[in-house]
């Protein structure tokens, strides 16, 4: 069952004044639970809503599987917006961002047509743009959209020379996993264009709620064991004994679902352990699982 939490009156007024929620039934609540985001702290959620309500870019920073994409989806739904997504990689180029030209037929004649990309679509629609793993992109690629990220909210289409100015309601949310193979540090000019929100792993009662809402696992003893497993994995990550991938909440939820049909330790093996490369890390997780299941 979904639960809701009240947004402060000042935030409700901000949303109404900006007319970003004009079609929502209820300004007062942000959905969490099934298909929603369970926030580690109310302050985190309020700060993200406030920044977006003021038209600022938001950068979600946190480990893999901590719920950054789910938070972006929940914020987009709260603002009653459509979300266009960019998944960054070393292959990201201007066509992936802005769009590309292609040959097509109109009235039996071959013509060159332009197919808009996610940046172009989001700007023209006045919708949300989500840039996932922004630090995976090559440093020379992202300056293409510097004008989109600052007060100008414009970009010159390099393929058509059209100057595109964002429609009202356009917002940008980006996500970053720091320290991973293939990532590069964001330069200060780019980072300064964002309000940074640190998204930690959820733990304790909030994780218990997330498991109940987003998996089919219902046995209380098993849920408590998985919550403790998560706490132990996060502690091992902080101590440098495990990589952050091992403590992914996404992987933990998969293990919870599998454990309904196969033994919990085997569910943990398939969902968490077998994704790792180092035998030392695998053995540590299996030892922890042995003490809990």
CORHUZI-V331950 format. One record per pair of residues at least 24 apart in sequence whose C-alpha atoms are under 10 Angstrom apart, sorted by sequence separation. I is the first residue (numbers start at 1). J is the second residue. D is the distance in Angstrom with one decimal. If there is no record, write none. Layout:
# CORHUZI-V331950
i=I j=J d=D
i=I j=J d=D
This chain:
# CORHUZI-V331950
i=4 j=28 d=9.0
i=5 j=29 d=5.5
i=6 j=30 d=7.2
i=48 j=72 d=9.4
i=52 j=76 d=9.7
i=97 j=121 d=9.8
i=148 j=172 d=9.0
i=175 j=199 d=9.7
i=203 j=227 d=7.1
i=204 j=228 d=8.0
i=207 j=231 d=9.8
i=248 j=272 d=8.2
i=251 j=275 d=9.4
i=265 j=289 d=6.3
i=4 j=29 d=5.7
i=5 j=30 d=6.0
i=6 j=31 d=9.8
i=123 j=148 d=8.6
i=202 j=227 d=9.9
i=203 j=228 d=8.8
i=227 j=252 d=9.0
i=246 j=271 d=9.7
i=247 j=272 d=8.2
i=264 j=289 d=8.5
i=265 j=290 d=7.4
i=3 j=29 d=9.3
i=4 j=30 d=5.8
i=5 j=31 d=7.3
i=40 j=66 d=9.8
i=45 j=71 d=8.5
i=49 j=75 d=7.0
i=53 j=79 d=8.5
i=119 j=145 d=8.5
i=204 j=230 d=9.0
i=226 j=252 d=7.6
i=246 j=272 d=6.2
i=264 j=290 d=9.9
i=3 j=30 d=8.7
i=4 j=31 d=5.1
i=5 j=32 d=8.1
i=48 j=75 d=8.0
i=49 j=76 d=9.7
i=52 j=79 d=9.0
i=203 j=230 d=7.4
i=204 j=231 d=7.8
i=226 j=253 d=8.9
i=245 j=272 d=8.4
i=246 j=273 d=7.4
i=265 j=292 d=9.2
i=3 j=31 d=6.4
i=4 j=32 d=6.1
i=39 j=67 d=8.8
i=202 j=230 d=9.3
i=203 j=231 d=6.7
i=245 j=273 d=9.9
i=246 j=274 d=9.9
i=264 j=292 d=9.6
i=265 j=293 d=6.8
i=2 j=31 d=6.7
i=3 j=32 d=5.7
i=4 j=33 d=8.5
i=38 j=67 d=8.5
i=45 j=74 d=9.9
i=49 j=78 d=8.7
i=119 j=148 d=8.6
i=201 j=230 d=9.2
i=202 j=231 d=9.4
i=226 j=255 d=8.6
i=246 j=275 d=8.1
i=264 j=293 d=6.8
i=2 j=32 d=6.0
i=3 j=33 d=6.2
i=37 j=67 d=7.3
i=45 j=75 d=8.6
i=49 j=79 d=8.8
i=123 j=153 d=8.3
i=201 j=231 d=9.6
i=226 j=256 d=7.3
i=245 j=275 d=8.4
i=246 j=276 d=7.3
i=263 j=293 d=8.9
i=1 j=32 d=9.3
i=2 j=33 d=4.9
i=3 j=34 d=8.9
i=36 j=67 d=9.9
i=37 j=68 d=9.0
i=86 j=117 d=9.3
i=123 j=154 d=8.5
i=203 j=234 d=9.2
i=245 j=276 d=7.8
i=1 j=33 d=6.9
i=2 j=34 d=6.0
i=4 j=36 d=10.0
i=20 j=52 d=9.7
i=21 j=53 d=9.7
i=37 j=69 d=9.3
i=38 j=70 d=8.9
i=39 j=71 d=8.0
i=85 j=117 d=9.7
i=86 j=118 d=6.8
i=123 j=155 d=9.3
i=1 j=34 d=6.9
i=2 j=35 d=8.7
i=3 j=36 d=9.4
i=20 j=53 d=7.5
i=37 j=70 d=5.8
i=38 j=71 d=8.2
i=84 j=117 d=9.1
i=85 j=118 d=6.5
i=86 j=119 d=8.4
i=201 j=234 d=8.2
i=223 j=256 d=7.8
i=243 j=276 d=8.7
i=2 j=36 d=8.1
i=4 j=38 d=9.8
i=15 j=49 d=8.6
i=19 j=53 d=9.3
i=36 j=70 d=6.7
i=37 j=71 d=5.5
i=84 j=118 d=5.5
i=85 j=119 d=8.6
i=97 j=131 d=10.0
i=120 j=154 d=10.0
i=222 j=256 d=8.4
i=242 j=276 d=9.6
i=3 j=38 d=9.4
i=7 j=42 d=9.0
i=11 j=46 d=7.7
i=14 j=49 d=9.5
i=15 j=50 d=8.4
i=18 j=53 d=6.9
i=20 j=55 d=10.0
i=35 j=70 d=8.0
i=36 j=71 d=7.6
i=37 j=72 d=8.8
i=83 j=118 d=9.1
i=84 j=119 d=7.7
i=120 j=155 d=8.6
i=243 j=278 d=9.7
i=246 j=281 d=8.3
i=6 j=42 d=9.5
i=11 j=47 d=9.4
i=14 j=50 d=7.7
i=17 j=53 d=9.2
i=18 j=54 d=7.8
i=36 j=72 d=9.9
i=37 j=73 d=8.3
i=38 j=74 d=9.6
i=84 j=120 d=9.7
i=119 j=155 d=9.1
i=217 j=253 d=9.3
i=242 j=278 d=9.4
i=246 j=282 d=9.0
i=5 j=42 d=8.6
i=12 j=49 d=9.7
i=15 j=52 d=9.3
i=16 j=53 d=9.3
i=18 j=55 d=9.0
i=36 j=73 d=7.8
i=37 j=74 d=6.1
i=84 j=121 d=7.6
i=85 j=122 d=9.2
i=120 j=157 d=8.5
i=216 j=253 d=9.5
i=222 j=259 d=8.8
i=7 j=45 d=9.1
i=8 j=46 d=8.2
i=11 j=49 d=7.7
i=12 j=50 d=9.5
i=15 j=53 d=5.9
i=35 j=73 d=9.1
i=36 j=74 d=5.8
i=37 j=75 d=8.9
i=83 j=121 d=9.8
i=84 j=122 d=6.2
i=211 j=249 d=9.6
i=215 j=253 d=6.5
i=217 j=255 d=9.8
i=218 j=256 d=9.5
i=222 j=260 d=9.5
i=226 j=264 d=9.1
i=242 j=280 d=8.8
i=243 j=281 d=8.1
i=247 j=285 d=9.9
i=7 j=46 d=7.1
i=11 j=50 d=6.4
i=14 j=53 d=6.4
i=15 j=54 d=8.6
i=32 j=71 d=9.6
i=35 j=74 d=8.3
i=36 j=75 d=9.4
i=83 j=122 d=7.5
i=84 j=123 d=9.9
i=126 j=165 d=9.8
i=127 j=166 d=9.1
i=135 j=174 d=9.6
i=210 j=249 d=9.6
i=214 j=253 d=7.5
i=215 j=254 d=7.9
i=217 j=256 d=6.1
i=218 j=257 d=9.8
i=225 j=264 d=9.8
i=229 j=268 d=9.8
i=241 j=280 d=8.8
i=242 j=281 d=5.9
i=246 j=285 d=8.3
i=6 j=46 d=9.9
i=10 j=50 d=9.3
i=13 j=53 d=9.9
i=14 j=54 d=7.7
i=82 j=122 d=8.3
i=124 j=164 d=7.5
i=126 j=166 d=6.3
i=127 j=167 d=8.1
i=134 j=174 d=6.5
i=135 j=175 d=8.4
i=136 j=176 d=8.4
i=150 j=190 d=9.4
i=214 j=254 d=9.7
i=215 j=255 d=9.4
i=216 j=256 d=7.8
i=217 j=257 d=6.0
i=241 j=281 d=7.2
i=242 j=282 d=9.1
i=12 j=53 d=9.6
i=36 j=77 d=9.3
i=116 j=157 d=9.8
i=123 j=164 d=7.5
i=124 j=165 d=7.4
i=125 j=166 d=8.0
i=126 j=167 d=4.5
i=127 j=168 d=8.3
i=128 j=169 d=7.7
i=129 j=170 d=7.6
i=130 j=171 d=8.6
i=131 j=172 d=7.6
i=132 j=173 d=8.4
i=133 j=174 d=7.4
i=134 j=175 d=6.2
i=135 j=176 d=6.2
i=136 j=177 d=8.9
i=149 j=190 d=8.3
i=211 j=252 d=8.9
i=212 j=253 d=9.8
i=215 j=256 d=6.7
i=216 j=257 d=5.9
i=217 j=258 d=8.8
i=219 j=260 d=9.1
i=7 j=49 d=9.2
i=11 j=53 d=8.2
i=32 j=74 d=7.9
i=123 j=165 d=6.8
i=124 j=166 d=5.8
i=125 j=167 d=6.4
i=126 j=168 d=5.3
i=127 j=169 d=5.8
i=128 j=170 d=5.5
i=129 j=171 d=6.2
i=130 j=172 d=6.0
i=131 j=173 d=6.4
i=132 j=174 d=5.7
i=133 j=175 d=5.3
i=134 j=176 d=5.8
i=135 j=177 d=7.6
i=136 j=178 d=9.7
i=150 j=192 d=9.4
i=151 j=193 d=9.2
i=207 j=249 d=8.7
i=211 j=253 d=6.5
i=214 j=256 d=9.6
i=215 j=257 d=5.7
i=216 j=258 d=9.2
i=217 j=259 d=7.8
i=218 j=260 d=8.9
i=222 j=264 d=8.5
i=226 j=268 d=9.6
i=242 j=284 d=8.4
i=31 j=74 d=7.2
i=82 j=125 d=8.8
i=83 j=126 d=10.0
i=84 j=127 d=7.7
i=85 j=128 d=8.5
i=86 j=129 d=7.7
i=87 j=130 d=8.5
i=88 j=131 d=7.0
i=89 j=132 d=9.4
i=123 j=166 d=4.2
i=124 j=167 d=5.6
i=125 j=168 d=8.4
i=126 j=169 d=4.6
i=127 j=170 d=4.7
i=128 j=171 d=4.8
i=129 j=172 d=4.8
i=130 j=173 d=4.9
i=131 j=174 d=4.4
i=132 j=175 d=4.9
i=133 j=176 d=4.7
i=134 j=177 d=8.5
i=135 j=178 d=7.8
i=146 j=189 d=9.0
i=149 j=192 d=9.8
i=150 j=193 d=6.2
i=210 j=253 d=8.6
i=211 j=254 d=9.8
i=214 j=257 d=9.1
i=215 j=258 d=9.5
i=216 j=259 d=9.6
i=217 j=260 d=6.4
i=241 j=284 d=8.4
i=242 j=285 d=8.8
i=30 j=74 d=7.7
i=31 j=75 d=9.3
i=81 j=125 d=9.7
i=82 j=126 d=8.9
i=83 j=127 d=6.3
i=84 j=128 d=6.2
i=85 j=129 d=5.9
i=86 j=130 d=6.2
i=87 j=131 d=6.2
i=88 j=132 d=6.1
i=89 j=133 d=7.8
i=92 j=136 d=8.9
i=93 j=137 d=8.7
i=97 j=141 d=9.3
i=120 j=164 d=7.5
i=122 j=166 d=7.9
i=123 j=167 d=5.8
i=124 j=168 d=9.0
i=125 j=169 d=8.3
i=126 j=170 d=4.1
i=127 j=171 d=6.6
i=128 j=172 d=5.8
i=129 j=173 d=6.2
i=130 j=174 d=5.5
i=131 j=175 d=6.3
i=132 j=176 d=6.9
i=133 j=177 d=6.3
i=135 j=179 d=9.7
i=136 j=180 d=9.0
i=138 j=182 d=9.7
i=142 j=186 d=9.9
i=146 j=190 d=7.5
i=149 j=193 d=6.2
i=150 j=194 d=9.0
i=212 j=256 d=9.7
i=216 j=260 d=7.7
i=30 j=75 d=8.1
i=81 j=126 d=8.5
i=82 j=127 d=5.5
i=83 j=128 d=4.7
i=84 j=129 d=4.9
i=85 j=130 d=4.7
i=86 j=131 d=4.8
i=87 j=132 d=5.0
i=88 j=133 d=5.7
i=89 j=134 d=8.1
i=90 j=135 d=9.6
i=91 j=136 d=9.3
i=92 j=137 d=6.1
i=93 j=138 d=8.7
i=97 j=142 d=9.2
i=114 j=159 d=8.3
i=119 j=164 d=9.8
i=120 j=165 d=9.3
i=121 j=166 d=9.6
i=122 j=167 d=8.5
i=123 j=168 d=8.6
i=124 j=169 d=10.0
i=125 j=170 d=7.6
i=126 j=171 d=7.7
i=127 j=172 d=8.8
i=128 j=173 d=7.4
i=129 j=174 d=8.1
i=130 j=175 d=7.9
i=131 j=176 d=8.9
i=132 j=177 d=9.2
i=133 j=178 d=9.1
i=135 j=180 d=9.5
i=136 j=181 d=9.0
i=137 j=182 d=8.9
i=138 j=183 d=8.8
i=139 j=184 d=7.8
i=145 j=190 d=10.0
i=148 j=193 d=9.9
i=149 j=194 d=8.1
i=211 j=256 d=7.5
i=215 j=260 d=9.8
i=236 j=281 d=9.7
i=31 j=77 d=8.8
i=81 j=127 d=5.6
i=82 j=128 d=6.1
i=83 j=129 d=5.7
i=84 j=130 d=6.1
i=85 j=131 d=5.9
i=86 j=132 d=6.0
i=87 j=133 d=6.6
i=88 j=134 d=5.7
i=89 j=135 d=8.4
i=90 j=136 d=6.2
i=91 j=137 d=7.5
i=92 j=138 d=7.4
i=98 j=144 d=9.2
i=114 j=160 d=8.2
i=120 j=166 d=8.6
i=123 j=169 d=8.8
i=124 j=170 d=8.3
i=136 j=182 d=6.1
i=137 j=183 d=7.6
i=138 j=184 d=7.9
i=139 j=185 d=9.0
i=143 j=189 d=9.6
i=201 j=247 d=8.4
i=203 j=249 d=9.5
i=207 j=253 d=9.7
i=211 j=257 d=9.1
i=30 j=77 d=8.7
i=31 j=78 d=7.9
i=80 j=127 d=9.2
i=81 j=128 d=6.4
i=82 j=129 d=8.6
i=83 j=130 d=6.7
i=84 j=131 d=8.6
i=85 j=132 d=7.3
i=86 j=133 d=8.8
i=87 j=134 d=7.8
i=88 j=135 d=7.6
i=89 j=136 d=4.9
i=90 j=137 d=5.1
i=91 j=138 d=7.9
i=93 j=140 d=9.2
i=94 j=141 d=7.1
i=97 j=144 d=8.8
i=98 j=145 d=9.0
i=119 j=166 d=9.5
i=122 j=169 d=9.4
i=123 j=170 d=5.9
i=135 j=182 d=8.5
i=136 j=183 d=4.6
i=137 j=184 d=7.9
i=139 j=186 d=8.0
i=143 j=190 d=8.1
i=146 j=193 d=8.6
i=201 j=248 d=8.0
i=202 j=249 d=8.0
i=30 j=78 d=6.2
i=79 j=127 d=9.5
i=80 j=128 d=9.8
i=81 j=129 d=10.0
i=86 j=134 d=8.7
i=88 j=136 d=5.6
i=89 j=137 d=4.9
i=90 j=138 d=5.5
i=93 j=141 d=6.1
i=94 j=142 d=8.9
i=97 j=145 d=8.5
i=122 j=170 d=6.7
i=123 j=171 d=8.5
i=135 j=183 d=5.2
i=136 j=184 d=6.4
i=139 j=187 d=8.2
i=142 j=190 d=8.4
i=201 j=249 d=7.1
i=236 j=284 d=9.1
i=29 j=78 d=8.1
i=30 j=79 d=9.7
i=79 j=128 d=9.2
i=87 j=136 d=8.8
i=88 j=137 d=5.3
i=89 j=138 d=7.5
i=90 j=139 d=9.3
i=92 j=141 d=7.1
i=93 j=142 d=8.6
i=122 j=171 d=8.4
i=123 j=172 d=9.8
i=134 j=183 d=8.6
i=135 j=184 d=5.4
i=136 j=185 d=9.1
i=137 j=186 d=9.7
i=236 j=285 d=9.3
i=28 j=78 d=9.7
i=87 j=137 d=9.0
i=88 j=138 d=8.8
i=91 j=141 d=9.5
i=92 j=142 d=9.0
i=94 j=144 d=7.3
i=122 j=172 d=9.2
i=133 j=183 d=8.3
i=134 j=184 d=9.2
i=135 j=185 d=6.4
i=136 j=186 d=9.5
i=27 j=78 d=8.2
i=76 j=127 d=8.8
i=90 j=141 d=9.1
i=93 j=144 d=9.1
i=94 j=145 d=9.2
i=134 j=185 d=9.8
i=135 j=186 d=6.1
i=139 j=190 d=10.0
i=233 j=284 d=9.3
i=26 j=78 d=9.3
i=27 j=79 d=9.1
i=76 j=128 d=6.8
i=134 j=186 d=8.4
i=135 j=187 d=9.6
i=233 j=285 d=7.5
i=24 j=77 d=9.2
i=75 j=128 d=9.6
i=76 j=129 d=9.4
i=119 j=172 d=9.7
i=232 j=285 d=9.0
i=24 j=78 d=7.8
i=76 j=130 d=9.5
i=88 j=142 d=9.9
i=24 j=79 d=7.8
i=25 j=80 d=9.8
i=73 j=128 d=9.7
i=233 j=288 d=8.3
i=21 j=77 d=9.5
i=23 j=79 d=8.9
i=24 j=80 d=6.4
i=72 j=128 d=9.4
i=229 j=285 d=8.8
i=232 j=288 d=7.5
i=21 j=78 d=7.4
i=22 j=79 d=8.6
i=23 j=80 d=6.9
i=72 j=129 d=9.7
i=73 j=130 d=9.0
i=98 j=155 d=9.0
i=100 j=157 d=9.9
i=232 j=289 d=9.6
i=20 j=78 d=9.3
i=21 j=79 d=5.1
i=22 j=80 d=8.1
i=23 j=81 d=9.7
i=72 j=130 d=7.4
i=98 j=156 d=9.2
i=99 j=157 d=8.5
i=100 j=158 d=9.6
i=101 j=159 d=7.4
i=20 j=79 d=5.8
i=21 j=80 d=5.9
i=72 j=131 d=10.0
i=98 j=157 d=6.7
i=99 j=158 d=9.5
i=100 j=159 d=7.2
i=101 j=160 d=9.0
i=229 j=288 d=7.2
i=19 j=79 d=9.3
i=20 j=80 d=7.4
i=21 j=81 d=8.4
i=72 j=132 d=9.9
i=97 j=157 d=10.0
i=98 j=158 d=8.3
i=99 j=159 d=8.2
i=100 j=160 d=9.5
i=228 j=288 d=9.7
i=229 j=289 d=7.0
i=20 j=81 d=8.4
i=69 j=130 d=8.6
i=98 j=159 d=8.6
i=228 j=289 d=9.8
i=69 j=131 d=9.7
i=95 j=157 d=9.8
i=229 j=291 d=9.4
i=15 j=78 d=9.8
i=69 j=132 d=7.8
i=94 j=157 d=9.0
i=95 j=158 d=9.2
i=180 j=243 d=9.8
i=226 j=289 d=9.1
i=229 j=292 d=7.3
i=15 j=79 d=8.1
i=68 j=132 d=9.0
i=94 j=158 d=8.0
i=95 j=159 d=8.8
i=180 j=244 d=9.3
i=225 j=289 d=9.0
i=228 j=292 d=7.9
i=229 j=293 d=9.6
i=94 j=159 d=9.1
i=179 j=244 d=9.9
i=180 j=245 d=9.8
i=225 j=291 d=9.7
i=226 j=292 d=8.2
i=177 j=244 d=9.9
i=225 j=292 d=6.0
i=226 j=293 d=9.1
i=224 j=292 d=9.5
i=225 j=293 d=7.2
i=64 j=133 d=9.8
i=222 j=292 d=9.2
i=59 j=130 d=9.8
i=222 j=293 d=8.3
i=57 j=129 d=9.8
i=58 j=130 d=9.7
i=59 j=131 d=9.1
i=60 j=132 d=9.4
i=61 j=133 d=9.5
i=221 j=293 d=10.0
i=59 j=132 d=9.7
i=60 j=133 d=9.7
i=59 j=134 d=9.2
i=52 j=128 d=9.9
i=83 j=170 d=9.9
i=81 j=169 d=8.2
i=82 j=170 d=9.9
i=83 j=171 d=9.4
i=84 j=172 d=9.7
i=85 j=173 d=9.5
i=86 j=174 d=9.2
i=87 j=175 d=9.9
i=81 j=170 d=9.1
i=83 j=172 d=9.5
i=85 j=174 d=9.5
i=79 j=169 d=8.9
i=81 j=171 d=9.6
i=83 j=173 d=9.6
i=57 j=148 d=10.0
i=57 j=149 d=7.1
i=90 j=182 d=8.1
i=56 j=149 d=8.8
i=57 j=150 d=8.6
i=89 j=182 d=8.4
i=90 j=183 d=9.1
i=56 j=150 d=8.8
i=89 j=183 d=8.9
i=56 j=151 d=9.1
i=76 j=171 d=9.3
i=55 j=151 d=9.5
i=76 j=173 d=9.3
i=75 j=173 d=9.4
i=72 j=172 d=9.8
i=73 j=173 d=9.8
i=72 j=173 d=6.8
i=71 j=173 d=9.9
i=72 j=174 d=8.5
i=72 j=175 d=8.8
i=69 j=173 d=9.5
i=68 j=173 d=9.9
i=69 j=174 d=9.1
i=68 j=174 d=9.0
i=69 j=175 d=7.6
i=68 j=175 d=6.7
i=68 j=176 d=8.7
i=68 j=177 d=9.7
i=64 j=176 d=8.8
i=65 j=177 d=9.8
i=55 j=168 d=9.3
i=57 j=170 d=9.9
i=58 j=171 d=8.6
i=59 j=172 d=8.5
i=60 j=173 d=7.4
i=61 j=174 d=8.6
i=62 j=175 d=8.0
i=63 j=176 d=8.2
i=64 j=177 d=6.4
i=55 j=169 d=7.8
i=56 j=170 d=9.8
i=57 j=171 d=6.5
i=58 j=172 d=6.5
i=59 j=173 d=5.9
i=60 j=174 d=6.1
i=61 j=175 d=5.9
i=62 j=176 d=6.7
i=63 j=177 d=5.6
i=64 j=178 d=9.3
i=55 j=170 d=7.8
i=56 j=171 d=7.1
i=57 j=172 d=5.0
i=58 j=173 d=4.8
i=59 j=174 d=4.7
i=60 j=175 d=4.6
i=61 j=176 d=5.0
i=62 j=177 d=5.7
i=63 j=178 d=7.4
i=53 j=169 d=9.1
i=55 j=171 d=6.3
i=56 j=172 d=7.6
i=57 j=173 d=5.9
i=58 j=174 d=6.3
i=59 j=175 d=5.5
i=60 j=176 d=6.3
i=61 j=177 d=6.3
i=62 j=178 d=7.4
i=63 j=179 d=9.4
i=64 j=180 d=9.5
i=52 j=169 d=9.5
i=54 j=171 d=9.6
i=55 j=172 d=8.6
i=56 j=173 d=9.1
i=57 j=174 d=7.9
i=58 j=175 d=8.4
i=59 j=176 d=7.3
i=60 j=177 d=8.8
i=61 j=178 d=7.6
i=63 j=180 d=9.5
i=52 j=170 d=9.5
i=53 j=171 d=9.0
i=52 j=171 d=6.7
i=51 j=171 d=9.9
i=52 j=172 d=8.1
i=52 j=173 d=8.5
i=48 j=173 d=9.5
i=71 j=199 d=9.1
i=68 j=197 d=9.9
i=68 j=198 d=9.5
i=68 j=199 d=6.8
i=59 j=191 d=8.3
i=67 j=199 d=7.6
i=68 j=200 d=9.2
i=66 j=199 d=6.7
i=67 j=200 d=8.5
i=68 j=201 d=9.9
i=59 j=193 d=9.1
i=60 j=194 d=9.4
i=66 j=200 d=6.2
i=67 j=201 d=7.8
i=57 j=192 d=9.8
i=58 j=193 d=8.7
i=59 j=194 d=5.7
i=60 j=195 d=8.6
i=61 j=196 d=6.9
i=62 j=197 d=8.6
i=63 j=198 d=9.5
i=64 j=199 d=10.0
i=65 j=200 d=9.6
i=66 j=201 d=4.9
i=67 j=202 d=8.8
i=57 j=193 d=6.8
i=58 j=194 d=5.2
i=59 j=195 d=6.0
i=60 j=196 d=6.1
i=61 j=197 d=6.1
i=62 j=198 d=5.9
i=63 j=199 d=7.7
i=64 j=200 d=9.7
i=65 j=201 d=7.9
i=66 j=202 d=7.3
i=56 j=193 d=8.3
i=57 j=194 d=4.8
i=58 j=195 d=4.8
i=59 j=196 d=4.7
i=60 j=197 d=5.0
i=61 j=198 d=4.8
i=62 j=199 d=4.9
i=63 j=200 d=7.1
i=64 j=201 d=9.1
i=56 j=194 d=7.0
i=57 j=195 d=6.0
i=58 j=196 d=6.0
i=59 j=197 d=6.0
i=60 j=198 d=6.0
i=61 j=199 d=5.7
i=62 j=200 d=5.8
i=63 j=201 d=7.6
i=56 j=195 d=7.0
i=57 j=196 d=8.7
i=58 j=197 d=7.0
i=59 j=198 d=8.4
i=60 j=199 d=6.4
i=61 j=200 d=8.3
i=62 j=201 d=8.0
i=59 j=199 d=9.8
i=60 j=200 d=9.9
i=51 j=194 d=9.4
i=52 j=195 d=9.2
i=51 j=195 d=7.1
i=51 j=196 d=9.7
i=51 j=197 d=9.9
i=48 j=195 d=8.4
i=20 j=168 d=8.7
i=21 j=169 d=9.5
i=47 j=195 d=9.3
i=48 j=196 d=8.8
i=19 j=168 d=9.5
i=20 j=169 d=6.2
i=47 j=196 d=9.7
i=48 j=197 d=7.0
i=18 j=168 d=9.4
i=19 j=169 d=8.5
i=20 j=170 d=9.6
i=47 j=197 d=7.9
i=18 j=169 d=8.6
i=45 j=197 d=9.1
i=44 j=197 d=7.0
i=44 j=198 d=7.9
i=45 j=199 d=9.8
i=44 j=199 d=7.8
i=44 j=200 d=9.9
i=41 j=199 d=9.5
i=40 j=199 d=7.8
i=41 j=200 d=9.6
i=39 j=199 d=8.7
i=40 j=200 d=7.1
i=39 j=200 d=9.3
i=40 j=201 d=7.3
i=41 j=202 d=8.8
i=39 j=201 d=9.4
i=40 j=202 d=5.1
i=39 j=202 d=7.3
i=40 j=203 d=7.6
i=38 j=202 d=8.0
i=40 j=204 d=9.8
i=40 j=205 d=9.9
i=41 j=206 d=9.4
i=40 j=206 d=7.0
i=39 j=206 d=7.8
i=40 j=207 d=8.8
i=38 j=206 d=6.8
i=39 j=207 d=9.6
i=38 j=207 d=8.1
i=38 j=209 d=8.0
i=39 j=210 d=9.7
i=38 j=210 d=6.5
i=37 j=210 d=8.4
i=36 j=210 d=9.4
i=34 j=209 d=9.9
i=38 j=213 d=9.6
i=33 j=209 d=7.5
i=34 j=210 d=8.0
i=32 j=209 d=9.8
i=33 j=210 d=6.3
i=34 j=211 d=9.6
i=36 j=213 d=9.1
i=32 j=210 d=8.9
i=33 j=211 d=9.1
i=34 j=212 d=8.8
i=35 j=213 d=8.4
i=36 j=214 d=8.9
i=66 j=244 d=10.0
i=33 j=212 d=8.5
i=34 j=213 d=5.0
i=35 j=214 d=7.2
i=65 j=244 d=9.0
i=33 j=213 d=5.2
i=34 j=214 d=5.4
i=63 j=243 d=9.9
i=64 j=244 d=7.0
i=65 j=245 d=7.7
i=32 j=213 d=9.0
i=33 j=214 d=6.9
i=34 j=215 d=8.8
i=63 j=244 d=6.3
i=64 j=245 d=6.3
i=65 j=246 d=9.5
i=66 j=247 d=8.8
i=67 j=248 d=9.2
i=62 j=244 d=9.9
i=63 j=245 d=7.7
i=64 j=246 d=9.3
i=65 j=247 d=7.9
i=66 j=248 d=6.4
i=67 j=249 d=7.7
i=64 j=247 d=8.4
i=65 j=248 d=4.4
i=66 j=249 d=5.9
i=67 j=250 d=7.8
i=63 j=247 d=8.7
i=64 j=248 d=6.0
i=65 j=249 d=5.1
i=66 j=250 d=7.4
i=63 j=248 d=7.7
i=64 j=249 d=8.3
i=65 j=250 d=4.9
i=63 j=249 d=9.7
i=64 j=250 d=8.4
i=65 j=251 d=7.3
i=64 j=251 d=9.9
i=65 j=252 d=9.1
i=65 j=253 d=10.0
i=3 j=209 d=9.9
i=3 j=213 d=9.6
i=1 j=212 d=9.0
i=2 j=213 d=7.6
i=1 j=213 d=6.7
i=1 j=214 d=9.8
